[in-house]
């Protein structure tokens, strides 16, 4: 009887993660829209002469698309962290930075990487502009971010171009 109960408990434990994961699946935009938004952001920056990285994340902060065209390696992590910040906070990474009292300064791709301590208990949050949340009907579906342009306002403008390109299909 004890062995049967143990086997039944074991079987239930094996089934539980599948049902929990199915109920908690991250919300996301379709891959083709994520790719189009990322490509538009990259092309927008490229047209202005900026070499950047672009990342689109789902609502669970996992990458859907990451693109880099000539940008420094640090821009990959910065774009991911900006998108992460936008997805976690539900606001632009620039607005998040302002909300914690960070005043953004102009940075160029040649500047050394900036290190931040843990912000709000989360070491992945970053206060630089460039990340925007992706929402459908007010519900967070993920985020897009650009990094590598000579200033957070320019990164954000490129991200906005990508988001604007797909906004009519975010329903």
DADAWO-V332131 format. One line per field, one symbol per residue. phi: phi as a letter, one per 40 degrees, with the letter a starting at -180 (. if undefined). psi: psi as a letter, one per 30 degrees, with the letter a starting at -180 (. if undefined). burial: # if it has 16 or more other ideal C-beta (glycine too) atoms within 10 Angstrom, else .. A space follows every 50 residues. Layout:
# DADAWO-V332131
phi->???
psi->???
burial->???
This chain:
# DADAWO-V332131
phi->.ccccccccccccccddccccccbdccaccdcccccccccccccccccgb cbbbbbbcccgbccabbabgcccccccccccccdcccccgbcccccdccb gcbcbcbbccccdcbbccbfgbcccbccchbbcbbbfgccbiababahcc icccdcccccccccdbdcbcb
psi->eeeeeeeeeeeeeefeeeeeeefgkkkllleeeeeeeeeeeeeeeefggk jlkkkklafggkkekkkkiflleffeeeeeeeeeeeeefgllfeeeeefg gkjklkklffklkkklakkhgjffkkgklfkkljkjhfkkfalkkkkflh kfeeeeeeeeeeeeefefgi.
burial->...........................##...#############....# #########.#..##.##..##.###.############.#######... .#.#..#.#.........#.....###########....########### ##.##########.##.....
